[in-house]
């Protein structure tokens, strides 16, 4: 969380961790990105290729699932970007 400017770290006898900015300016998305990174949390495993005998059908299912999960993830990020700790 130090690398994402959520907290600062001081290494000394009286050191430790403290918020890098006022609590009102820290949002849930800041903490999420600091812990999980900026990569997508959705990783499809192309299971449709094992279920459908037609490669066209499997590709259609994979494309639709990818689009659905991407939209859901973007909605999640939008929601947590509004949640302040302050």
C-alpha positions as CSV (number, residue, x, y, z in Angstrom):
1,X,0.0,0.0,0.0
2,X,3.1,2.2,0.3
3,X,3.7,2.0,-3.4
4,X,0.2,3.2,-4.2
5,X,0.4,6.2,-1.8
6,X,-2.2,4.9,0.6
7,X,0.2,4.7,3.5
8,X,3.8,5.7,4.3
9,X,6.4,3.7,6.1
10,X,9.2,4.9,8.3
11,X,11.8,2.5,9.5
12,X,13.3,3.8,12.8
13,X,12.8,3.3,16.5
14,X,9.7,5.4,16.4
15,X,8.7,4.4,12.9
16,X,5.8,2.6,11.6
17,X,2.9,3.2,9.2
18,X,0.6,6.1,8.7
19,X,-1.8,7.3,6.1
20,X,-0.2,9.0,3.2
21,X,-3.0,11.5,2.8
22,X,-6.2,12.5,4.6
23,X,-8.6,9.6,5.1
24,X,-11.3,11.5,3.2
25,X,-9.2,11.2,0.0
26,X,-8.7,7.5,0.3
27,X,-11.2,5.4,-1.6
28,X,-11.9,1.7,-1.6
29,X,-10.5,1.4,-5.1
30,X,-7.2,2.8,-3.9
31,X,-6.9,0.0,-1.4
32,X,-8.1,-2.6,-3.9
33,X,-5.5,-1.6,-6.4
34,X,-2.8,-1.5,-3.8
35,X,-3.6,-5.0,-2.7
36,X,-4.7,-6.7,-6.0
37,X,-2.9,-4.6,-8.6
38,X,-4.4,-3.1,-11.7
39,X,-4.9,-6.3,-13.7
40,X,-8.3,-7.8,-14.4
41,X,-9.5,-10.1,-11.7
42,X,-11.4,-12.2,-14.3
43,X,-9.6,-15.0,-16.0
44,X,-11.8,-17.2,-18.2
45,X,-10.5,-20.7,-18.8
46,X,-12.2,-21.3,-22.2
47,X,-14.4,-24.0,-20.7
48,X,-16.9,-23.6,-23.6
49,X,-14.4,-25.3,-25.8
50,X,-14.8,-28.4,-23.7
51,X,-18.6,-28.2,-23.7
52,X,-19.6,-27.3,-27.2
53,X,-18.6,-29.5,-30.2
54,X,-18.8,-26.5,-32.5
55,X,-15.8,-24.2,-32.3
56,X,-18.0,-21.3,-33.5
57,X,-20.5,-21.8,-30.7
58,X,-17.7,-22.1,-28.2
59,X,-16.1,-18.9,-29.4
60,X,-19.5,-17.1,-29.2
61,X,-20.0,-18.3,-25.6
62,X,-16.4,-17.3,-24.7
63,X,-16.9,-13.8,-26.3
64,X,-20.2,-13.3,-24.5
65,X,-18.9,-14.4,-21.2
66,X,-15.8,-12.2,-21.5
67,X,-18.0,-9.2,-22.3
68,X,-20.3,-9.9,-19.4
69,X,-17.5,-10.3,-16.9
70,X,-15.7,-7.2,-18.2
71,X,-18.9,-5.1,-17.8
72,X,-19.4,-6.5,-14.3
73,X,-15.8,-5.8,-13.3
74,X,-16.1,-2.2,-14.6
75,X,-19.3,-1.7,-12.6
76,X,-17.6,-3.1,-9.5
77,X,-14.7,-0.6,-10.0
78,X,-17.0,2.3,-10.5
79,X,-18.9,1.4,-7.3
80,X,-15.8,1.1,-5.1
81,X,-14.3,4.2,-6.6
82,X,-17.1,6.2,-4.8
83,X,-16.6,4.6,-1.4
84,X,-14.4,6.8,0.7
85,X,-13.1,5.9,4.1
86,X,-13.8,9.4,5.4
